[in-house]
Amino acid sequence: MKVKFEVECTPDEARQFFGLPDVKPMQDAMMSKLESQMTEAVDRFSPDSLLRSWFAFAPAGADVMRDMFDRLTKPGRPS
């Protein structure tokens, strides 16, 4: 003998039927916190902020880097 039951219900109705807690407010709070952390991380790793942090140790660091690339790309130029 084969018995088949089909139940149509929404996930909320199923959760309530089985007595599970409503975690929607907690999920919303965690998602907003995660979103703010991701936004801060994107701001920290923007190209502008990365270049500032790389060249913060010496103001002439950008000039040294540019001169190094000039020497590497122009082999006939004296060092």
PDB file of N, H, CA, C and O in Angstrom:
ATOM      1  N   MET A   1       0.849  -1.159   0.000  1.00  0.00           N
ATOM      2  CA  MET A   1       0.000   0.000   0.000  1.00  0.00           C
ATOM      3  C   MET A   1       0.907   1.239   0.000  1.00  0.00           C
ATOM      4  O   MET A   1       1.908   1.306   0.714  1.00  0.00           O
ATOM      5  N   LYS A   2       0.527   2.189  -0.807  1.00  0.00           N
ATOM      6  H   LYS A   2      -0.286   2.135  -1.387  1.00  0.00           H
ATOM      7  CA  LYS A   2       1.302   3.419  -0.922  1.00  0.00           C
ATOM      8  C   LYS A   2       0.379   4.585  -0.600  1.00  0.00           C
ATOM      9  O   LYS A   2      -0.710   4.702  -1.161  1.00  0.00           O
ATOM     10  N   VAL A   3       0.827   5.447   0.311  1.00  0.00           N
ATOM     11  H   VAL A   3       1.712   5.351   0.767  1.00  0.00           H
ATOM     12  CA  VAL A   3       0.039   6.614   0.695  1.00  0.00           C
ATOM     13  C   VAL A   3       0.870   7.847   0.390  1.00  0.00           C
ATOM     14  O   VAL A   3       2.058   7.907   0.707  1.00  0.00           O
ATOM     15  N   LYS A   4       0.240   8.814  -0.219  1.00  0.00           N
ATOM     16  H   LYS A   4      -0.725   8.765  -0.476  1.00  0.00           H
ATOM     17  CA  LYS A   4       0.958  10.023  -0.588  1.00  0.00           C
ATOM     18  C   LYS A   4       0.179  11.228  -0.077  1.00  0.00           C
ATOM     19  O   LYS A   4      -1.021  11.357  -0.320  1.00  0.00           O
ATOM     20  N   PHE A   5       0.884  12.114   0.641  1.00  0.00           N
ATOM     21  H   PHE A   5       1.859  12.009   0.838  1.00  0.00           H
ATOM     22  CA  PHE A   5       0.278  13.350   1.131  1.00  0.00           C
ATOM     23  C   PHE A   5       0.938  14.519   0.438  1.00  0.00           C
ATOM     24  O   PHE A   5       2.161  14.551   0.301  1.00  0.00           O
ATOM     25  N   GLU A   6       0.164  15.459   0.008  1.00  0.00           N
ATOM     26  H   GLU A   6      -0.830  15.433   0.119  1.00  0.00           H
ATOM     27  CA  GLU A   6       0.687  16.705  -0.548  1.00  0.00           C
ATOM     28  C   GLU A   6       0.159  17.837   0.294  1.00  0.00           C
ATOM     29  O   GLU A   6      -1.047  17.972   0.505  1.00  0.00           O
ATOM     30  N   VAL A   7       1.080  18.647   0.771  1.00  0.00           N
ATOM     31  H   VAL A   7       2.059  18.537   0.600  1.00  0.00           H
ATOM     32  CA  VAL A   7       0.697  19.774   1.609  1.00  0.00           C
ATOM     33  C   VAL A   7       1.215  21.038   0.946  1.00  0.00           C
ATOM     34  O   VAL A   7       2.400  21.154   0.631  1.00  0.00           O
ATOM     35  N   GLU A   8       0.315  21.972   0.743  1.00  0.00           N
ATOM     36  H   GLU A   8      -0.647  21.878   0.999  1.00  0.00           H
ATOM     37  CA  GLU A   8       0.710  23.258   0.202  1.00  0.00           C
ATOM     38  C   GLU A   8       0.713  24.276   1.321  1.00  0.00           C
ATOM     39  O   GLU A   8      -0.313  24.540   1.948  1.00  0.00           O
ATOM     40  N   CYS A   9       1.876  24.839   1.561  1.00  0.00           N
ATOM     41  H   CYS A   9       2.709  24.624   1.051  1.00  0.00           H
ATOM     42  CA  CYS A   9       1.973  25.891   2.579  1.00  0.00           C
ATOM     43  C   CYS A   9       3.218  26.725   2.301  1.00  0.00           C
ATOM     44  O   CYS A   9       4.130  26.305   1.589  1.00  0.00           O
ATOM     45  N   THR A  10       3.225  27.875   2.865  1.00  0.00           N
ATOM     46  H   THR A  10       2.484  28.217   3.444  1.00  0.00           H
ATOM     47  CA  THR A  10       4.384  28.763   2.728  1.00  0.00           C
ATOM     48  C   THR A  10       5.435  28.342   3.754  1.00  0.00           C
ATOM     49  O   THR A  10       5.116  27.616   4.696  1.00  0.00           O
ATOM     50  N   PRO A  11       6.663  28.780   3.589  1.00  0.00           N
ATOM     51  CA  PRO A  11       7.688  28.472   4.595  1.00  0.00           C
ATOM     52  C   PRO A  11       7.313  28.987   5.986  1.00  0.00           C
ATOM     53  O   PRO A  11       7.611  28.336   6.988  1.00  0.00           O
ATOM     54  N   ASP A  12       6.659  30.158   6.054  1.00  0.00           N
ATOM     55  H   ASP A  12       6.418  30.687   5.240  1.00  0.00           H
ATOM     56  CA  ASP A  12       6.222  30.679   7.359  1.00  0.00           C
ATOM     57  C   ASP A  12       5.193  29.756   8.001  1.00  0.00           C
ATOM     58  O   ASP A  12       5.256  29.489   9.200  1.00  0.00           O
ATOM     59  N   GLU A  13       4.255  29.276   7.212  1.00  0.00           N
ATOM     60  H   GLU A  13       4.203  29.493   6.237  1.00  0.00           H
ATOM     61  CA  GLU A  13       3.240  28.372   7.743  1.00  0.00           C
ATOM     62  C   GLU A  13       3.863  27.064   8.231  1.00  0.00           C
ATOM     63  O   GLU A  13       3.472  26.538   9.272  1.00  0.00           O
ATOM     64  N   ALA A  14       4.827  26.543   7.483  1.00  0.00           N
ATOM     65  H   ALA A  14       5.146  26.970   6.636  1.00  0.00           H
ATOM     66  CA  ALA A  14       5.497  25.307   7.889  1.00  0.00           C
ATOM     67  C   ALA A  14       6.282  25.530   9.177  1.00  0.00           C
ATOM     68  O   ALA A  14       6.263  24.683  10.071  1.00  0.00           O
ATOM     69  N   ARG A  15       6.977  26.669   9.278  1.00  0.00           N
ATOM     70  H   ARG A  15       6.992  27.357   8.552  1.00  0.00           H
ATOM     71  CA  ARG A  15       7.731  26.982  10.484  1.00  0.00           C
ATOM     72  C   ARG A  15       6.814  27.055  11.692  1.00  0.00           C
ATOM     73  O   ARG A  15       7.121  26.500  12.747  1.00  0.00           O
ATOM     74  N   GLN A  16       5.687  27.741  11.537  1.00  0.00           N
ATOM     75  H   GLN A  16       5.438  28.192  10.680  1.00  0.00           H
ATOM     76  CA  GLN A  16       4.736  27.853  12.638  1.00  0.00           C
ATOM     77  C   GLN A  16       4.142  26.491  13.000  1.00  0.00           C
ATOM     78  O   GLN A  16       3.943  26.194  14.178  1.00  0.00           O
ATOM     79  N   PHE A  17       3.864  25.676  12.004  1.00  0.00           N
ATOM     80  H   PHE A  17       4.027  25.918  11.048  1.00  0.00           H
ATOM     81  CA  PHE A  17       3.274  24.352  12.253  1.00  0.00           C
ATOM     82  C   PHE A  17       4.215  23.478  13.082  1.00  0.00           C
ATOM     83  O   PHE A  17       3.781  22.777  13.996  1.00  0.00           O
ATOM     84  N   PHE A  18       5.519  23.528  12.750  1.00  0.00           N
ATOM     85  H   PHE A  18       5.872  24.097  12.008  1.00  0.00           H
ATOM     86  CA  PHE A  18       6.487  22.712  13.475  1.00  0.00           C
ATOM     87  C   PHE A  18       6.974  23.376  14.760  1.00  0.00           C
ATOM     88  O   PHE A  18       7.764  22.785  15.496  1.00  0.00           O
ATOM     89  N   GLY A  19       6.511  24.598  15.039  1.00  0.00           N
ATOM     90  H   GLY A  19       5.869  25.077  14.441  1.00  0.00           H
ATOM     91  CA  GLY A  19       6.865  25.273  16.290  1.00  0.00           C
ATOM     92  C   GLY A  19       8.257  25.859  16.303  1.00  0.00           C
ATOM     93  O   GLY A  19       8.839  26.052  17.371  1.00  0.00           O
ATOM     94  N   LEU A  20       8.802  26.146  15.131  1.00  0.00           N
ATOM     95  H   LEU A  20       8.329  25.989  14.264  1.00  0.00           H
ATOM     96  CA  LEU A  20      10.141  26.725  15.064  1.00  0.00           C
ATOM     97  C   LEU A  20      10.064  28.238  15.302  1.00  0.00           C
ATOM     98  O   LEU A  20       9.053  28.861  14.978  1.00  0.00           O
ATOM     99  N   PRO A  21      11.117  28.829  15.861  1.00  0.00           N
ATOM    100  CA  PRO A  21      11.090  30.267  16.153  1.00  0.00           C
ATOM    101  C   PRO A  21      11.220  31.096  14.882  1.00  0.00           C
ATOM    102  O   PRO A  21      11.756  30.637  13.873  1.00  0.00           O
ATOM    103  N   ASP A  22      10.720  32.322  14.952  1.00  0.00           N
ATOM    104  H   ASP A  22      10.285  32.695  15.772  1.00  0.00           H
ATOM    105  CA  ASP A  22      10.839  33.259  13.832  1.00  0.00           C
ATOM    106  C   ASP A  22      12.186  33.964  13.946  1.00  0.00           C
ATOM    107  O   ASP A  22      12.398  34.762  14.858  1.00  0.00           O
ATOM    108  N   VAL A  23      13.088  33.670  13.027  1.00  0.00           N
ATOM    109  H   VAL A  23      12.916  33.022  12.285  1.00  0.00           H
ATOM    110  CA  VAL A  23      14.438  34.248  13.078  1.00  0.00           C
ATOM    111  C   VAL A  23      14.607  35.409  12.100  1.00  0.00           C
ATOM    112  O   VAL A  23      15.723  35.892  11.910  1.00  0.00           O
ATOM    113  N   LYS A  24      13.534  35.858  11.485  1.00  0.00           N
ATOM    114  H   LYS A  24      12.627  35.465  11.639  1.00  0.00           H
ATOM    115  CA  LYS A  24      13.612  36.941  10.499  1.00  0.00           C
ATOM    116  C   LYS A  24      14.209  38.219  11.092  1.00  0.00           C
ATOM    117  O   LYS A  24      15.065  38.818  10.441  1.00  0.00           O
ATOM    118  N   PRO A  25      13.811  38.677  12.289  1.00  0.00           N
ATOM    119  CA  PRO A  25      14.432  39.890  12.842  1.00  0.00           C
ATOM    120  C   PRO A  25      15.937  39.733  13.066  1.00  0.00           C
ATOM    121  O   PRO A  25      16.701  40.669  12.832  1.00  0.00           O
ATOM    122  N   MET A  26      16.360  38.554  13.517  1.00  0.00           N
ATOM    123  H   MET A  26      15.739  37.794  13.706  1.00  0.00           H
ATOM    124  CA  MET A  26      17.789  38.315  13.730  1.00  0.00           C
ATOM    125  C   MET A  26      18.537  38.303  12.393  1.00  0.00           C
ATOM    126  O   MET A  26      19.637  38.847  12.291  1.00  0.00           O
ATOM    127  N   GLN A  27      17.944  37.687  11.374  1.00  0.00           N
ATOM    128  H   GLN A  27      17.050  37.245  11.457  1.00  0.00           H
ATOM    129  CA  GLN A  27      18.566  37.661  10.056  1.00  0.00           C
ATOM    130  C   GLN A  27      18.699  39.069   9.493  1.00  0.00           C
ATOM    131  O   GLN A  27      19.726  39.409   8.906  1.00  0.00           O
ATOM    132  N   ASP A  28      17.672  39.885   9.668  1.00  0.00           N
ATOM    133  H   ASP A  28      16.838  39.609  10.144  1.00  0.00           H
ATOM    134  CA  ASP A  28      17.731  41.267   9.179  1.00  0.00           C
ATOM    135  C   ASP A  28      18.837  42.054   9.874  1.00  0.00           C
ATOM    136  O   ASP A  28      19.567  42.806   9.228  1.00  0.00           O
ATOM    137  N   ALA A  29      18.965  41.883  11.197  1.00  0.00           N
ATOM    138  H   ALA A  29      18.372  41.272  11.722  1.00  0.00           H
ATOM    139  CA  ALA A  29      20.003  42.590  11.949  1.00  0.00           C
ATOM    140  C   ALA A  29      21.396  42.138  11.503  1.00  0.00           C
ATOM    141  O   ALA A  29      22.289  42.965  11.319  1.00  0.00           O
ATOM    142  N   MET A  30      21.577  40.843  11.333  1.00  0.00           N
ATOM    143  H   MET A  30      20.851  40.172  11.482  1.00  0.00           H
ATOM    144  CA  MET A  30      22.886  40.333  10.908  1.00  0.00           C
ATOM    145  C   MET A  30      23.223  40.764   9.489  1.00  0.00           C
ATOM    146  O   MET A  30      24.379  41.069   9.197  1.00  0.00           O
ATOM    147  N   MET A  31      22.245  40.793   8.615  1.00  0.00           N
ATOM    148  H   MET A  31      21.306  40.545   8.852  1.00  0.00           H
ATOM    149  CA  MET A  31      22.500  41.217   7.241  1.00  0.00           C
ATOM    150  C   MET A  31      22.879  42.702   7.185  1.00  0.00           C
ATOM    151  O   MET A  31      23.749  43.080   6.401  1.00  0.00           O
ATOM    152  N   SER A  32      22.250  43.536   7.990  1.00  0.00           N
ATOM    153  H   SER A  32      21.543  43.229   8.627  1.00  0.00           H
ATOM    154  CA  SER A  32      22.609  44.958   7.989  1.00  0.00           C
ATOM    155  C   SER A  32      24.010  45.152   8.551  1.00  0.00           C
ATOM    156  O   SER A  32      24.760  45.997   8.061  1.00  0.00           O
ATOM    157  N   LYS A  33      24.377  44.375   9.580  1.00  0.00           N
ATOM    158  H   LYS A  33      23.768  43.689   9.977  1.00  0.00           H
ATOM    159  CA  LYS A  33      25.729  44.455  10.137  1.00  0.00           C
ATOM    160  C   LYS A  33      26.758  43.980   9.107  1.00  0.00           C
ATOM    161  O   LYS A  33      27.804  44.607   8.941  1.00  0.00           O
ATOM    162  N   LEU A  34      26.469  42.891   8.427  1.00  0.00           N
ATOM    163  H   LEU A  34      25.619  42.382   8.562  1.00  0.00           H
ATOM    164  CA  LEU A  34      27.366  42.366   7.407  1.00  0.00           C
ATOM    165  C   LEU A  34      27.530  43.368   6.267  1.00  0.00           C
ATOM    166  O   LEU A  34      28.631  43.557   5.750  1.00  0.00           O
ATOM    167  N   GLU A  35      26.436  44.002   5.885  1.00  0.00           N
ATOM    168  H   GLU A  35      25.542  43.849   6.305  1.00  0.00           H
ATOM    169  CA  GLU A  35      26.492  44.997   4.817  1.00  0.00           C
ATOM    170  C   GLU A  35      27.377  46.177   5.213  1.00  0.00           C
ATOM    171  O   GLU A  35      28.160  46.660   4.395  1.00  0.00           O
ATOM    172  N   SER A  36      27.264  46.644   6.450  1.00  0.00           N
ATOM    173  H   SER A  36      26.629  46.251   7.115  1.00  0.00           H
ATOM    174  CA  SER A  36      28.098  47.772   6.886  1.00  0.00           C
ATOM    175  C   SER A  36      29.564  47.372   6.939  1.00  0.00           C
ATOM    176  O   SER A  36      30.429  48.171   6.578  1.00  0.00           O
ATOM    177  N   GLN A  37      29.867  46.147   7.382  1.00  0.00           N
ATOM    178  H   GLN A  37      29.165  45.498   7.674  1.00  0.00           H
ATOM    179  CA  GLN A  37      31.253  45.687   7.410  1.00  0.00           C
ATOM    180  C   GLN A  37      31.824  45.561   6.002  1.00  0.00           C
ATOM    181  O   GLN A  37      32.985  45.901   5.776  1.00  0.00           O
ATOM    182  N   MET A  38      31.033  45.082   5.063  1.00  0.00           N
ATOM    183  H   MET A  38      30.089  44.806   5.246  1.00  0.00           H
ATOM    184  CA  MET A  38      31.505  44.963   3.683  1.00  0.00           C
ATOM    185  C   MET A  38      31.746  46.329   3.065  1.00  0.00           C
ATOM    186  O   MET A  38      32.706  46.508   2.316  1.00  0.00           O
ATOM    187  N   THR A  39      30.888  47.295   3.368  1.00  0.00           N
ATOM    188  H   THR A  39      30.108  47.150   3.977  1.00  0.00           H
ATOM    189  CA  THR A  39      31.067  48.646   2.850  1.00  0.00           C
ATOM    190  C   THR A  39      32.347  49.258   3.388  1.00  0.00           C
ATOM    191  O   THR A  39      33.082  49.904   2.642  1.00  0.00           O
ATOM    192  N   GLU A  40      32.628  49.062   4.686  1.00  0.00           N
ATOM    193  H   GLU A  40      32.031  48.537   5.291  1.00  0.00           H
ATOM    194  CA  GLU A  40      33.870  49.565   5.264  1.00  0.00           C
ATOM    195  C   GLU A  40      35.085  48.906   4.611  1.00  0.00           C
ATOM    196  O   GLU A  40      36.087  49.572   4.352  1.00  0.00           O
ATOM    197  N   ALA A  41      35.000  47.616   4.347  1.00  0.00           N
ATOM    198  H   ALA A  41      34.186  47.075   4.557  1.00  0.00           H
ATOM    199  CA  ALA A  41      36.125  46.905   3.726  1.00  0.00           C
ATOM    200  C   ALA A  41      36.367  47.408   2.308  1.00  0.00           C
ATOM    201  O   ALA A  41      37.514  47.547   1.885  1.00  0.00           O
ATOM    202  N   VAL A  42      35.302  47.678   1.580  1.00  0.00           N
ATOM    203  H   VAL A  42      34.369  47.565   1.924  1.00  0.00           H
ATOM    204  CA  VAL A  42      35.459  48.195   0.212  1.00  0.00           C
ATOM    205  C   VAL A  42      36.107  49.572   0.247  1.00  0.00           C
ATOM    206  O   VAL A  42      36.954  49.880  -0.591  1.00  0.00           O
ATOM    207  N   ASP A  43      35.716  50.403   1.209  1.00  0.00           N
ATOM    208  H   ASP A  43      35.027  50.153   1.890  1.00  0.00           H
ATOM    209  CA  ASP A  43      36.313  51.732   1.333  1.00  0.00           C
ATOM    210  C   ASP A  43      37.793  51.647   1.679  1.00  0.00           C
ATOM    211  O   ASP A  43      38.595  52.444   1.192  1.00  0.00           O
ATOM    212  N   ARG A  44      38.158  50.677   2.522  1.00  0.00           N
ATOM    213  H   ARG A  44      37.507  50.030   2.918  1.00  0.00           H
ATOM    214  CA  ARG A  44      39.570  50.518   2.903  1.00  0.00           C
ATOM    215  C   ARG A  44      40.422  50.069   1.728  1.00  0.00           C
ATOM    216  O   ARG A  44      41.593  50.437   1.638  1.00  0.00           O
ATOM    217  N   PHE A  45      39.852  49.283   0.832  1.00  0.00           N
ATOM    218  H   PHE A  45      38.900  48.984   0.905  1.00  0.00           H
ATOM    219  CA  PHE A  45      40.629  48.721  -0.261  1.00  0.00           C
ATOM    220  C   PHE A  45      40.362  49.403  -1.598  1.00  0.00           C
ATOM    221  O   PHE A  45      40.537  48.795  -2.653  1.00  0.00           O
ATOM    222  N   SER A  46      39.943  50.650  -1.556  1.00  0.00           N
ATOM    223  H   SER A  46      39.801  51.144  -0.698  1.00  0.00           H
ATOM    224  CA  SER A  46      39.792  51.393  -2.802  1.00  0.00           C
ATOM    225  C   SER A  46      41.185  51.709  -3.341  1.00  0.00           C
ATOM    226  O   SER A  46      42.130  51.798  -2.558  1.00  0.00           O
ATOM    227  N   PRO A  47      41.339  51.879  -4.641  1.00  0.00           N
ATOM    228  CA  PRO A  47      42.660  52.161  -5.197  1.00  0.00           C
ATOM    229  C   PRO A  47      43.318  53.387  -4.570  1.00  0.00           C
ATOM    230  O   PRO A  47      44.524  53.392  -4.321  1.00  0.00           O
ATOM    231  N   ASP A  48      42.528  54.418  -4.317  1.00  0.00           N
ATOM    232  H   ASP A  48      41.549  54.414  -4.519  1.00  0.00           H
ATOM    233  CA  ASP A  48      43.094  55.634  -3.739  1.00  0.00           C
ATOM    234  C   ASP A  48      43.664  55.382  -2.349  1.00  0.00           C
ATOM    235  O   ASP A  48      44.775  55.821  -2.049  1.00  0.00           O
ATOM    236  N   SER A  49      42.921  54.684  -1.502  1.00  0.00           N
ATOM    237  H   SER A  49      42.019  54.328  -1.746  1.00  0.00           H
ATOM    238  CA  SER A  49      43.408  54.437  -0.141  1.00  0.00           C
ATOM    239  C   SER A  49      44.599  53.470  -0.144  1.00  0.00           C
ATOM    240  O   SER A  49      45.501  53.606   0.684  1.00  0.00           O
ATOM    241  N   LEU A  50      44.613  52.504  -1.058  1.00  0.00           N
ATOM    242  H   LEU A  50      43.881  52.394  -1.730  1.00  0.00           H
ATOM    243  CA  LEU A  50      45.757  51.600  -1.146  1.00  0.00           C
ATOM    244  C   LEU A  50      47.024  52.351  -1.535  1.00  0.00           C
ATOM    245  O   LEU A  50      48.081  52.138  -0.941  1.00  0.00           O
ATOM    246  N   LEU A  51      46.921  53.228  -2.530  1.00  0.00           N
ATOM    247  H   LEU A  51      46.062  53.401  -3.012  1.00  0.00           H
ATOM    248  CA  LEU A  51      48.101  53.997  -2.934  1.00  0.00           C
ATOM    249  C   LEU A  51      48.584  54.914  -1.815  1.00  0.00           C
ATOM    250  O   LEU A  51      49.786  55.071  -1.604  1.00  0.00           O
ATOM    251  N   ARG A  52      47.643  55.510  -1.108  1.00  0.00           N
ATOM    252  H   ARG A  52      46.666  55.382  -1.279  1.00  0.00           H
ATOM    253  CA  ARG A  52      48.045  56.372   0.023  1.00  0.00           C
ATOM    254  C   ARG A  52      48.789  55.572   1.083  1.00  0.00           C
ATOM    255  O   ARG A  52      49.793  56.040   1.620  1.00  0.00           O
ATOM    256  N   SER A  53      48.316  54.388   1.385  1.00  0.00           N
ATOM    257  H   SER A  53      47.501  54.008   0.949  1.00  0.00           H
ATOM    258  CA  SER A  53      48.988  53.591   2.411  1.00  0.00           C
ATOM    259  C   SER A  53      50.343  53.082   1.918  1.00  0.00           C
ATOM    260  O   SER A  53      51.282  52.990   2.709  1.00  0.00           O
ATOM    261  N   TRP A  54      50.464  52.752   0.641  1.00  0.00           N
ATOM    262  H   TRP A  54      49.701  52.827  -0.001  1.00  0.00           H
ATOM    263  CA  TRP A  54      51.739  52.278   0.115  1.00  0.00           C
ATOM    264  C   TRP A  54      52.797  53.367   0.121  1.00  0.00           C
ATOM    265  O   TRP A  54      53.961  53.095   0.414  1.00  0.00           O
ATOM    266  N   PHE A  55      52.409  54.596  -0.198  1.00  0.00           N
ATOM    267  H   PHE A  55      51.463  54.816  -0.436  1.00  0.00           H
ATOM    268  CA  PHE A  55      53.373  55.682  -0.311  1.00  0.00           C
ATOM    269  C   PHE A  55      53.382  56.590   0.915  1.00  0.00           C
ATOM    270  O   PHE A  55      53.952  57.680   0.862  1.00  0.00           O
ATOM    271  N   ALA A  56      52.775  56.175   1.997  1.00  0.00           N
ATOM    272  H   ALA A  56      52.311  55.289   2.040  1.00  0.00           H
ATOM    273  CA  ALA A  56      52.722  56.998   3.206  1.00  0.00           C
ATOM    274  C   ALA A  56      54.062  57.030   3.927  1.00  0.00           C
ATOM    275  O   ALA A  56      54.350  57.985   4.649  1.00  0.00           O
ATOM    276  N   PHE A  57      54.885  55.999   3.743  1.00  0.00           N
ATOM    277  H   PHE A  57      54.651  55.224   3.156  1.00  0.00           H
ATOM    278  CA  PHE A  57      56.157  55.939   4.466  1.00  0.00           C
ATOM    279  C   PHE A  57      57.127  57.024   4.024  1.00  0.00           C
ATOM    280  O   PHE A  57      57.960  57.454   4.824  1.00  0.00           O
ATOM    281  N   ALA A  58      57.050  57.477   2.793  1.00  0.00           N
ATOM    282  H   ALA A  58      56.374  57.128   2.144  1.00  0.00           H
ATOM    283  CA  ALA A  58      57.938  58.537   2.312  1.00  0.00           C
ATOM    284  C   ALA A  58      57.212  59.332   1.236  1.00  0.00           C
ATOM    285  O   ALA A  58      56.670  58.748   0.297  1.00  0.00           O
ATOM    286  N   PRO A  59      57.195  60.649   1.358  1.00  0.00           N
ATOM    287  CA  PRO A  59      56.512  61.448   0.338  1.00  0.00           C
ATOM    288  C   PRO A  59      57.133  61.281  -1.046  1.00  0.00           C
ATOM    289  O   PRO A  59      56.446  61.417  -2.058  1.00  0.00           O
ATOM    290  N   ALA A  60      58.412  60.992  -1.090  1.00  0.00           N
ATOM    291  H   ALA A  60      58.970  60.881  -0.268  1.00  0.00           H
ATOM    292  CA  ALA A  60      59.082  60.832  -2.379  1.00  0.00           C
ATOM    293  C   ALA A  60      58.937  59.419  -2.920  1.00  0.00           C
ATOM    294  O   ALA A  60      59.502  59.106  -3.967  1.00  0.00           O
ATOM    295  N   GLY A  61      58.200  58.568  -2.239  1.00  0.00           N
ATOM    296  H   GLY A  61      57.741  58.823  -1.388  1.00  0.00           H
ATOM    297  CA  GLY A  61      58.044  57.179  -2.663  1.00  0.00           C
ATOM    298  C   GLY A  61      57.437  57.057  -4.051  1.00  0.00           C
ATOM    299  O   GLY A  61      57.830  56.181  -4.821  1.00  0.00           O
ATOM    300  N   ALA A  62      56.486  57.922  -4.381  1.00  0.00           N
ATOM    301  H   ALA A  62      56.167  58.634  -3.756  1.00  0.00           H
ATOM    302  CA  ALA A  62      55.872  57.879  -5.712  1.00  0.00           C
ATOM    303  C   ALA A  62      56.887  58.246  -6.780  1.00  0.00           C
ATOM    304  O   ALA A  62      56.905  57.641  -7.852  1.00  0.00           O
ATOM    305  N   ASP A  63      57.738  59.236  -6.498  1.00  0.00           N
ATOM    306  H   ASP A  63      57.724  59.727  -5.627  1.00  0.00           H
ATOM    307  CA  ASP A  63      58.768  59.625  -7.471  1.00  0.00           C
ATOM    308  C   ASP A  63      59.780  58.505  -7.676  1.00  0.00           C
ATOM    309  O   ASP A  63      60.201  58.247  -8.803  1.00  0.00           O
ATOM    310  N   VAL A  64      60.165  57.850  -6.609  1.00  0.00           N
ATOM    311  H   VAL A  64      59.823  58.060  -5.694  1.00  0.00           H
ATOM    312  CA  VAL A  64      61.114  56.733  -6.713  1.00  0.00           C
ATOM    313  C   VAL A  64      60.505  55.614  -7.544  1.00  0.00           C
ATOM    314  O   VAL A  64      61.179  55.029  -8.391  1.00  0.00           O
ATOM    315  N   MET A  65      59.248  55.318  -7.307  1.00  0.00           N
ATOM    316  H   MET A  65      58.701  55.793  -6.618  1.00  0.00           H
ATOM    317  CA  MET A  65      58.577  54.258  -8.056  1.00  0.00           C
ATOM    318  C   MET A  65      58.474  54.628  -9.534  1.00  0.00           C
ATOM    319  O   MET A  65      58.716  53.783 -10.396  1.00  0.00           O
ATOM    320  N   ARG A  66      58.121  55.867  -9.838  1.00  0.00           N
ATOM    321  H   ARG A  66      57.924  56.553  -9.138  1.00  0.00           H
ATOM    322  CA  ARG A  66      58.017  56.301 -11.226  1.00  0.00           C
ATOM    323  C   ARG A  66      59.377  56.225 -11.918  1.00  0.00           C
ATOM    324  O   ARG A  66      59.462  55.777 -13.062  1.00  0.00           O
ATOM    325  N   ASP A  67      60.454  56.662 -11.230  1.00  0.00           N
ATOM    326  H   ASP A  67      60.385  57.026 -10.301  1.00  0.00           H
ATOM    327  CA  ASP A  67      61.791  56.585 -11.814  1.00  0.00           C
ATOM    328  C   ASP A  67      62.199  55.136 -12.071  1.00  0.00           C
ATOM    329  O   ASP A  67      62.825  54.840 -13.089  1.00  0.00           O
ATOM    330  N   MET A  68      61.850  54.239 -11.164  1.00  0.00           N
ATOM    331  H   MET A  68      61.341  54.479 -10.337  1.00  0.00           H
ATOM    332  CA  MET A  68      62.189  52.834 -11.337  1.00  0.00           C
ATOM    333  C   MET A  68      61.484  52.265 -12.577  1.00  0.00           C
ATOM    334  O   MET A  68      62.095  51.543 -13.364  1.00  0.00           O
ATOM    335  N   PHE A  69      60.199  52.594 -12.744  1.00  0.00           N
ATOM    336  H   PHE A  69      59.703  53.181 -12.104  1.00  0.00           H
ATOM    337  CA  PHE A  69      59.486  52.112 -13.920  1.00  0.00           C
ATOM    338  C   PHE A  69      60.032  52.741 -15.195  1.00  0.00           C
ATOM    339  O   PHE A  69      60.082  52.082 -16.234  1.00  0.00           O
ATOM    340  N   ASP A  70      60.436  53.994 -15.131  1.00  0.00           N
ATOM    341  H   ASP A  70      60.395  54.528 -14.288  1.00  0.00           H
ATOM    342  CA  ASP A  70      61.048  54.631 -16.298  1.00  0.00           C
ATOM    343  C   ASP A  70      62.320  53.897 -16.699  1.00  0.00           C
ATOM    344  O   ASP A  70      62.544  53.632 -17.880  1.00  0.00           O
ATOM    345  N   ARG A  71      63.162  53.567 -15.703  1.00  0.00           N
ATOM    346  H   ARG A  71      62.980  53.783 -14.744  1.00  0.00           H
ATOM    347  CA  ARG A  71      64.411  52.860 -16.000  1.00  0.00           C
ATOM    348  C   ARG A  71      64.143  51.457 -16.553  1.00  0.00           C
ATOM    349  O   ARG A  71      64.884  50.977 -17.411  1.00  0.00           O
ATOM    350  N   LEU A  72      63.102  50.808 -16.072  1.00  0.00           N
ATOM    351  H   LEU A  72      62.500  51.198 -15.375  1.00  0.00           H
ATOM    352  CA  LEU A  72      62.808  49.459 -16.547  1.00  0.00           C
ATOM    353  C   LEU A  72      62.240  49.451 -17.955  1.00  0.00           C
ATOM    354  O   LEU A  72      62.496  48.523 -18.724  1.00  0.00           O
ATOM    355  N   THR A  73      61.475  50.474 -18.298  1.00  0.00           N
ATOM    356  H   THR A  73      61.268  51.227 -17.674  1.00  0.00           H
ATOM    357  CA  THR A  73      60.828  50.476 -19.616  1.00  0.00           C
ATOM    358  C   THR A  73      61.669  51.139 -20.701  1.00  0.00           C
ATOM    359  O   THR A  73      61.374  50.986 -21.887  1.00  0.00           O
ATOM    360  N   LYS A  74      62.694  51.862 -20.320  1.00  0.00           N
ATOM    361  H   LYS A  74      62.933  51.987 -19.357  1.00  0.00           H
ATOM    362  CA  LYS A  74      63.580  52.517 -21.311  1.00  0.00           C
ATOM    363  C   LYS A  74      64.993  52.016 -21.110  1.00  0.00           C
ATOM    364  O   LYS A  74      65.769  52.632 -20.380  1.00  0.00           O
ATOM    365  N   PRO A  75      65.342  50.902 -21.750  1.00  0.00           N
ATOM    366  CA  PRO A  75      66.638  50.275 -21.491  1.00  0.00           C
ATOM    367  C   PRO A  75      67.835  51.110 -21.959  1.00  0.00           C
ATOM    368  O   PRO A  75      68.921  50.948 -21.402  1.00  0.00           O
ATOM    369  N   GLY A  76      67.691  51.997 -22.957  1.00  0.00           N
ATOM    370  H   GLY A  76      66.809  52.129 -23.409  1.00  0.00           H
ATOM    371  CA  GLY A  76      68.822  52.781 -23.450  1.00  0.00           C
ATOM    372  C   GLY A  76      69.159  53.970 -22.574  1.00  0.00           C
ATOM    373  O   GLY A  76      70.177  54.626 -22.796  1.00  0.00           O
ATOM    374  N   ARG A  77      68.349  54.256 -21.605  1.00  0.00           N
ATOM    375  H   ARG A  77      67.522  53.723 -21.424  1.00  0.00           H
ATOM    376  CA  ARG A  77      68.539  55.417 -20.737  1.00  0.00           C
ATOM    377  C   ARG A  77      69.587  55.118 -19.675  1.00  0.00           C
ATOM    378  O   ARG A  77      69.538  54.049 -19.065  1.00  0.00           O
ATOM    379  N   PRO A  78      70.535  56.025 -19.429  1.00  0.00           N
ATOM    380  CA  PRO A  78      71.558  55.757 -18.401  1.00  0.00           C
ATOM    381  C   PRO A  78      70.951  55.774 -17.002  1.00  0.00           C
ATOM    382  O   PRO A  78      69.989  56.496 -16.740  1.00  0.00           O
ATOM    383  N   SER A  79      71.516  54.982 -16.118  1.00  0.00           N
ATOM    384  H   SER A  79      72.298  54.396 -16.331  1.00  0.00           H
ATOM    385  CA  SER A  79      70.975  54.910 -14.767  1.00  0.00           C
ATOM    386  C   SER A  79      71.595  55.937 -13.842  1.00  0.00           C
ATOM    387  O   SER A  79      71.240  56.001 -12.665  1.00  0.00           O
TER     388      SER A  79
END
